[in-house]
């Protein structure tokens, strides 16, 4: 999935462990936050406040090494891997666009391929850096009703994107679920129209702190096709009927943040 290029912006049935419905009243949190307050609290809770100034990250995802060097409004994202021919590939995405190097030499790309590689590099980087990307100017966030999942109360945001700056798939819709007690992003779900279309729901797992930043992996659930209602996917997940598609696991993580 292609997310905003200039942004700070791709599940085997489970036993029924969750219940869904209106969140129970909580006297300590009786007043719901605004969408902006929810986003800022989550960014702070995840330890990403300093990323507006500086963020240097490296991690490995599916045998590919990724790097992020973000300084203010400038960025440099990299991806390195060996292709099927044994060539060393290095993609470098900056504010100026994308360059691919093959064994250290520039590798000319078609416009179609360039857009595809921009999308794949940016998508992995975007999801790894959540919830920081919700500060992006192209993001439109609306507070939805809270829900209860597995005995916890979750404040829920619906996020859409402006056409300008919102990437090729600007019309995708996202829901983000934040633990009301901790402020952490525990679930996210989105629908998409690309290829056959479909809906995905991700559950955060393996939470740990690296350089003061909360890093988490995800179980990726979902279905392809024209049934793209996020609420329906959530109901299927809670009923143990949404299939697991993959695991989003990041290793060799190193992070340096500005302040």
ROMARLUM-33965 format. One record per residue (C-alpha): residue in one letter; chain; y, x, z. Coordinates in pm, whole numbers, plus 50000, padded with zeros to 5 digits. Example, Ala and Ser with C-alpha at 12.3 -4.5 7.8 and 13.67 -1.06 7.14 Angstrom:
BEGIN
pt res A&chain A&north 49550&east 51230&up 50780
pt res S&chain A&north 49894&east 51367&up 50714
***
This chain:
BEGIN
pt res X&chain A&north 50000&east 50000&up 50000
pt res X&chain A&north 50343&east 50135&up 49909
pt res X&chain A&north 50599&east 50116&up 50184
pt res X&chain A&north 50968&east 50215&up 50169
pt res X&chain A&north 51013&east 50561&up 50021
pt res X&chain A&north 51322&east 50626&up 50226
pt res X&chain A&north 51189&east 50476&up 50546
pt res X&chain A&north 51173&east 50672&up 50869
pt res X&chain A&north 50780&east 50357&up 50506
pt res X&chain A&north 49745&east 50236&up 50332
pt res X&chain A&north 48695&east 49537&up 51021
pt res X&chain A&north 48135&east 49439&up 51150
pt res X&chain A&north 48180&east 49111&up 51334
pt res X&chain A&north 48262&east 49160&up 51699
pt res X&chain A&north 48156&east 48966&up 52005
pt res X&chain A&north 48406&east 48704&up 52108
pt res X&chain A&north 48613&east 48884&up 52366
pt res X&chain A&north 48950&east 48721&up 52302
pt res X&chain A&north 49116&east 48386&up 52334
pt res X&chain A&north 49415&east 48273&up 52138
pt res X&chain A&north 49683&east 48022&up 52217
pt res X&chain A&north 50029&east 47999&up 52367
pt res X&chain A&north 50090&east 48288&up 52603
pt res X&chain A&north 50069&east 48193&up 52969
pt res X&chain A&north 50393&east 48178&up 53160
pt res X&chain A&north 50490&east 48501&up 53332
pt res X&chain A&north 50776&east 48472&up 53582
pt res X&chain A&north 50853&east 48845&up 53550
pt res X&chain A&north 50901&east 48810&up 53175
pt res X&chain A&north 51022&east 48453&up 53142
pt res X&chain A&north 51296&east 48538&up 52893
pt res X&chain A&north 51172&east 48655&up 52552
pt res X&chain A&north 51335&east 48967&up 52405
pt res X&chain A&north 51515&east 48966&up 52074
pt res X&chain A&north 51341&east 49120&up 51772
pt res X&chain A&north 51568&east 49424&up 51792
pt res X&chain A&north 51504&east 49469&up 52164
pt res X&chain A&north 51129&east 49446&up 52106
pt res X&chain A&north 51140&east 49713&up 51834
pt res X&chain A&north 51358&east 49949&up 52037
pt res X&chain A&north 51142&east 49911&up 52346
pt res X&chain A&north 50828&east 49986&up 52142
pt res X&chain A&north 50982&east 50295&up 51980
pt res X&chain A&north 51084&east 50425&up 52321
pt res X&chain A&north 50746&east 50341&up 52476
pt res X&chain A&north 50568&east 50528&up 52195
pt res X&chain A&north 50791&east 50832&up 52257
pt res X&chain A&north 50962&east 50822&up 51916
pt res X&chain A&north 51330&east 50799&up 52018
pt res X&chain A&north 51405&east 51153&up 51903
pt res X&chain A&north 51274&east 51097&up 51552
pt res X&chain A&north 51615&east 50989&up 51424
pt res X&chain A&north 51717&east 51353&up 51473
pt res X&chain A&north 51396&east 51545&up 51408
pt res X&chain A&north 51029&east 51472&up 51355
pt res X&chain A&north 50774&east 51736&up 51256
pt res X&chain A&north 50420&east 51607&up 51235
pt res X&chain A&north 50090&east 51731&up 51097
pt res X&chain A&north 49759&east 51545&up 51099
pt res X&chain A&north 49437&east 51506&up 50903
pt res X&chain A&north 49321&east 51173&up 50764
pt res X&chain A&north 49002&east 51135&up 50559
pt res X&chain A&north 48975&east 51509&up 50488
pt res X&chain A&north 49335&east 51531&up 50366
pt res X&chain A&north 49607&east 51717&up 50554
pt res X&chain A&north 49944&east 51546&up 50591
pt res X&chain A&north 50278&east 51685&up 50700
pt res X&chain A&north 50610&east 51522&up 50788
pt res X&chain A&north 50936&east 51709&up 50827
pt res X&chain A&north 51217&east 51460&up 50888
pt res X&chain A&north 51565&east 51577&up 50981
pt res X&chain A&north 51823&east 51304&up 51000
pt res X&chain A&north 51838&east 51136&up 50659
pt res X&chain A&north 51635&east 51400&up 50475
pt res X&chain A&north 51258&east 51416&up 50466
pt res X&chain A&north 50970&east 51615&up 50325
pt res X&chain A&north 50621&east 51466&up 50328
pt res X&chain A&north 50319&east 51665&up 50213
pt res X&chain A&north 49953&east 51598&up 50142
pt res X&chain A&north 49693&east 51867&up 50072
pt res X&chain A&north 49330&east 51835&up 49963
pt res X&chain A&north 49065&east 51964&up 49723
pt res X&chain A&north 48999&east 51738&up 49425
pt res X&chain A&north 48663&east 51675&up 49256
pt res X&chain A&north 48708&east 51978&up 49029
pt res X&chain A&north 48762&east 52215&up 49322
pt res X&chain A&north 49135&east 52251&up 49258
pt res X&chain A&north 49374&east 52275&up 49552
pt res X&chain A&north 49617&east 51981&up 49530
pt res X&chain A&north 49948&east 51971&up 49714
pt res X&chain A&north 50177&east 51668&up 49686
pt res X&chain A&north 50535&east 51713&up 49805
pt res X&chain A&north 50747&east 51400&up 49849
pt res X&chain A&north 51119&east 51439&up 49928
pt res X&chain A&north 51439&east 51240&up 49890
pt res X&chain A&north 51441&east 51369&up 49529
pt res X&chain A&north 51095&east 51238&up 49440
pt res X&chain A&north 50740&east 51366&up 49420
pt res X&chain A&north 50603&east 51695&up 49285
pt res X&chain A&north 50233&east 51772&up 49251
pt res X&chain A&north 50105&east 52128&up 49258
pt res X&chain A&north 49757&east 52219&up 49135
pt res X&chain A&north 49637&east 52558&up 49255
pt res X&chain A&north 50001&east 52642&up 49329
pt res X&chain A&north 50134&east 52548&up 48985
pt res X&chain A&north 50337&east 52238&up 48891
pt res X&chain A&north 50115&east 51963&up 48755
pt res X&chain A&north 50306&east 51721&up 48527
pt res X&chain A&north 50244&east 51354&up 48606
pt res X&chain A&north 50283&east 51029&up 48419
pt res X&chain A&north 50526&east 50779&up 48568
pt res X&chain A&north 50232&east 50557&up 48665
pt res X&chain A&north 50048&east 50837&up 48845
pt res X&chain A&north 50365&east 50957&up 49017
pt res X&chain A&north 50433&east 50609&up 49157
pt res X&chain A&north 50072&east 50579&up 49272
pt res X&chain A&north 50082&east 50912&up 49457
pt res X&chain A&north 50418&east 50830&up 49613
pt res X&chain A&north 50269&east 50507&up 49738
pt res X&chain A&north 49956&east 50662&up 49886
pt res X&chain A&north 50139&east 50952&up 50056
pt res X&chain A&north 50406&east 50725&up 50195
pt res X&chain A&north 50161&east 50457&up 50310
pt res X&chain A&north 49954&east 50693&up 50525
pt res X&chain A&north 50268&east 50848&up 50671
pt res X&chain A&north 50425&east 50508&up 50738
pt res X&chain A&north 50129&east 50368&up 50933
pt res X&chain A&north 50090&east 50689&up 51133
pt res X&chain A&north 50457&east 50673&up 51238
pt res X&chain A&north 50458&east 50309&up 51351
pt res X&chain A&north 50643&east 50152&up 51522
pt res X&chain A&north 50925&east 50394&up 51431
pt res X&chain A&north 50950&east 50263&up 51073
pt res X&chain A&north 51061&east 49921&up 51200
pt res X&chain A&north 51410&east 50069&up 51239
pt res X&chain A&north 51439&east 50099&up 50861
pt res X&chain A&north 51740&east 49916&up 50708
pt res X&chain A&north 51512&east 49734&up 50460
pt res X&chain A&north 51321&east 49568&up 50746
pt res X&chain A&north 51386&east 49203&up 50835
pt res X&chain A&north 51227&east 49116&up 51171
pt res X&chain A&north 51184&east 48769&up 51320
pt res X&chain A&north 51047&east 48694&up 51666
pt res X&chain A&north 50748&east 48456&up 51655
pt res X&chain A&north 50571&east 48272&up 51935
pt res X&chain A&north 50385&east 48500&up 52174
pt res X&chain A&north 50005&east 48486&up 52180
pt res X&chain A&north 49730&east 48569&up 52429
pt res X&chain A&north 49457&east 48809&up 52316
pt res X&chain A&north 49179&east 48922&up 52547
pt res X&chain A&north 49374&east 48808&up 52851
pt res X&chain A&north 49693&east 48993&up 52757
pt res X&chain A&north 50026&east 48846&up 52646
pt res X&chain A&north 50160&east 48976&up 52316
pt res X&chain A&north 50512&east 48941&up 52181
pt res X&chain A&north 50484&east 48902&up 51805
pt res X&chain A&north 50717&east 48997&up 51521
pt res X&chain A&north 50706&east 48891&up 51159
pt res X&chain A&north 50847&east 49158&up 50929
pt res X&chain A&north 50951&east 49122&up 50566
pt res X&chain A&north 51133&east 49370&up 50344
pt res X&chain A&north 51441&east 49365&up 50126
pt res X&chain A&north 51380&east 49406&up 49754
pt res X&chain A&north 51617&east 49704&up 49753
pt res X&chain A&north 51463&east 49984&up 49957
pt res X&chain A&north 51156&east 49779&up 50040
pt res X&chain A&north 50916&east 49958&up 49806
pt res X&chain A&north 50704&east 49819&up 49525
pt res X&chain A&north 50524&east 49581&up 49761
pt res X&chain A&north 50840&east 49454&up 49928
pt res X&chain A&north 50702&east 49097&up 49929
pt res X&chain A&north 50414&east 49181&up 50166
pt res X&chain A&north 50441&east 49017&up 50510
pt res X&chain A&north 50355&east 49194&up 50835
pt res X&chain A&north 50293&east 49075&up 51191
pt res X&chain A&north 50318&east 49322&up 51480
pt res X&chain A&north 50177&east 49249&up 51825
pt res X&chain A&north 50329&east 49425&up 52128
pt res X&chain A&north 50173&east 49419&up 52473
pt res X&chain A&north 50434&east 49243&up 52684
pt res X&chain A&north 50343&east 49450&up 52989
pt res X&chain A&north 50338&east 49799&up 52833
pt res X&chain A&north 50549&east 49750&up 52519
pt res X&chain A&north 50282&east 49923&up 52309
pt res X&chain A&north 50183&east 49817&up 51957
pt res X&chain A&north 49819&east 49709&up 51996
pt res X&chain A&north 49763&east 49505&up 51679
pt res X&chain A&north 49919&east 49463&up 51338
pt res X&chain A&north 49830&east 49240&up 51046
pt res X&chain A&north 49959&east 49203&up 50693
pt res X&chain A&north 49891&east 49032&up 50363
pt res X&chain A&north 49928&east 49179&up 50017
pt res X&chain A&north 49914&east 49070&up 49654
pt res X&chain A&north 49823&east 49401&up 49484
pt res X&chain A&north 49495&east 49405&up 49289
pt res X&chain A&north 49296&east 49105&up 49417
pt res X&chain A&north 49519&east 49058&up 49719
pt res X&chain A&north 49400&east 49001&up 50071
pt res X&chain A&north 49480&east 49027&up 50440
pt res X&chain A&north 49424&east 49305&up 50694
pt res X&chain A&north 49426&east 49317&up 51071
pt res X&chain A&north 49424&east 49645&up 51263
pt res X&chain A&north 49338&east 49698&up 51628
pt res X&chain A&north 49464&east 50014&up 51800
pt res X&chain A&north 49198&east 50237&up 51957
pt res X&chain A&north 49171&east 50592&up 52094
pt res X&chain A&north 49522&east 50599&up 52239
pt res X&chain A&north 49645&east 50944&up 52349
pt res X&chain A&north 49969&east 51135&up 52395
pt res X&chain A&north 50050&east 51432&up 52171
pt res X&chain A&north 50379&east 51608&up 52234
pt res X&chain A&north 50489&east 51308&up 52440
pt res X&chain A&north 50421&east 51068&up 52148
pt res X&chain A&north 50164&east 50789&up 52168
pt res X&chain A&north 49910&east 50845&up 51890
pt res X&chain A&north 49647&east 50584&up 51814
pt res X&chain A&north 49374&east 50515&up 51563
pt res X&chain A&north 49277&east 50171&up 51432
pt res X&chain A&north 48982&east 49953&up 51345
pt res X&chain A&north 49067&east 49796&up 51010
pt res X&chain A&north 48946&east 49437&up 50960
pt res X&chain A&north 49010&east 49205&up 50668
pt res X&chain A&north 48912&east 49019&up 50354
pt res X&chain A&north 49018&east 49038&up 49992
pt res X&chain A&north 49114&east 48743&up 49776
pt res X&chain A&north 49366&east 48464&up 49767
pt res X&chain A&north 49330&east 48350&up 50130
pt res X&chain A&north 49615&east 48557&up 50275
pt res X&chain A&north 49732&east 48358&up 50577
pt res X&chain A&north 49777&east 48600&up 50867
pt res X&chain A&north 49733&east 48331&up 51133
pt res X&chain A&north 49401&east 48229&up 50977
pt res X&chain A&north 49287&east 48593&up 50977
pt res X&chain A&north 49381&east 48622&up 51345
pt res X&chain A&north 49176&east 48311&up 51426
pt res X&chain A&north 48877&east 48458&up 51241
pt res X&chain A&north 48917&east 48786&up 51427
pt res X&chain A&north 48926&east 48608&up 51763
pt res X&chain A&north 48613&east 48418&up 51663
pt res X&chain A&north 48436&east 48742&up 51570
pt res X&chain A&north 48425&east 48641&up 51204
pt res X&chain A&north 48662&east 48892&up 51042
pt res X&chain A&north 48459&east 49182&up 50898
pt res X&chain A&north 48533&east 49544&up 50978
pt res X&chain A&north 48626&east 49736&up 50663
pt res X&chain A&north 48703&east 50086&up 50785
pt res X&chain A&north 48831&east 50309&up 51064
pt res X&chain A&north 49178&east 50466&up 51054
pt res X&chain A&north 49117&east 50793&up 51240
pt res X&chain A&north 49369&east 51078&up 51257
pt res X&chain A&north 49265&east 51423&up 51378
pt res X&chain A&north 49426&east 51764&up 51433
pt res X&chain A&north 49751&east 51595&up 51530
pt res X&chain A&north 50054&east 51808&up 51615
pt res X&chain A&north 50398&east 51664&up 51686
pt res X&chain A&north 50744&east 51806&up 51752
pt res X&chain A&north 51027&east 51561&up 51817
pt res X&chain A&north 51402&east 51606&up 51837
pt res X&chain A&north 51619&east 51487&up 52122
***
